[in-house]
Amino acid sequence: EAAVRTAVAGARHLAAHAFKAGSPLAGDLLTLKSGAVSLDHAVHWMEHRLAAGIQGATATSPGSTPEAWLWAGLGACAVGETQGAAACIRALDALYRPDEALLLASRVALVTGRQEDVLNRVRPSETFTGPSTRSSGLRRLALRTASDALRYAAPDQVVAHIRRAGEIATTHGSGRPLPTLGGRGGPALASGGQDRDLGEALAYLLERGDSFRRRPTWTSRSDEQPWESLDAWTALVAGDREAWARWRGLTAAGLEGSDGGVGVWEAFTAHDPPATAGILLAALVHGWLGIQPDAPVGRLSLAPRIPGHMTGLAVQGIRVGDASLDLEYTRQGADHCFDLIPRSGRVPPLVVFEPEVPAAGVERVLVDHEPADVDAMASGAGRTRVRLQTPADSRRRVEIRAR
């Protein structure tokens, strides 16, 4: 009986396994090489699971969980799978969720530099002047992201108007942000005694803002999916060692087997994409690696948070526009060494590099073996962040000697 149950559960996911075996992902997707085989394999499998899950869900009518499509799209966009993200945008349009669709379309534009879809979405005035029916924070974030994506594609006054509209966006009715996660209450993010909604939580992750100085509190439910859980959200809004352990725990649990099956993370649903894979990939890319592309201006922000136990790391396939580059990190004693390696692209992007390393202070910083005068600031808990910028026109080495 146990073998039959396992076979039936696994049969639901044969499409994902077949997708991995017969249709390997494009080589320019993000690849993690941390030295921990299970972790690297989990990230690789999550990308396959996400791509196959989106593909399978789009073969039917979209389900009733638009937030799952948003998370799947954000995860796909984070690792450079923009075709999957585009499928999620179409599903959100079919579900009449213009704010989520605009946010995701704008994120895709920031990765690829292609702005036509965003411009078409903000041309009708009602897109950004009508009431937000779900989340004022999500409306504001979507419009701010759209204004960033439309730089150099729309007149300055139009971009400024979109941003102003985003700053004053309100919810429909009383003005209180409505719960959005799954439509069943969702998490309440404590800050100043007021609940925060999904859009403002996402703003912390995607805009690297300072909105959340304290750990969020949560409304727990017995029927919540993994992507709605405390662990998944802590992985997004915190960069400490505990959050890293929670993220590792979720990846291991999904890869080894969950209620839905091996390598699945959440329960199987035919009409919704794998949102947990999306949220975990978004947490990795935007949270710990701090990757924020800005293709319209040819810029890439890269702010990796290096855990104290890690001595080596490589990330391949970081995309911005038509350019891609790799990041390599090694540590020997008090010396932290980063290499930025351009791989492709006609025009090299400007990299705003802000690594955070486990060090109480910085003794010196070398860029291409030459002393550099850079900004260094304490980020708490015996950690230091260094800030510099450099064009990725050739291999660049940044060496940080900790005190």
Summary of the structure (lengths in Angstrom):
residues: 403
radius of gyration: 20.8
end to end distance: 60.2
largest distance: 66.9
contacts: 1393
relative contact order: 0.11
helix: 43%
strand: 21%
